[in-house]
Amino acid sequence: ADCLEDLNTCSKLLLNIISEVLDFSKIEAGKLQPNLRKEDVRKFFKKTIKIMTFYRSLIEKENDIELSLRVDENVPILMVSDFSKIGKILMNFVGNSIKFTNSGSIKVTISCETQLPFLDKLSTKSDFLKIHEGEELRYLKIVIRDTGEGMSSESMENLFQPFAQVQLGRSSDGGT
């Protein structure tokens, strides 16, 4: 049963990668819409971290890195959000932590906030805010801490530049 579940999870991961490629063309055309659905937040993050644990074992780092998840009590059981996008972002960041952490730990913490300091600075409000007007909005705060070597301030200047990759002191086996 566990093997079938893992196979199903990996199949979904592959479909998400294909979907991600298609999303780029939608982003460029300004047509990307959120795919909102209600989901059990704890199950979602546990499943995503399980995928990343599988990924970690594929790149032969299983015994060197402890990957942990903590979901704070203030996170509701069910939330409406675009969980496919959240999963892609989380897998990207945790994947980078795995690639650039030789030993130690990677800790993912999920909490819930009712206000975000940068929200008022956005030039456009999302459709999510319009759809749920009048309801109490909650935002997931995802913090990823690892014991990797980190980035220099010079490297951080290139962080959000297209087609730029930060060069650290060691090779990362590829990736973005």
Disulfide bonds with the S-S distance in Angstrom:
none
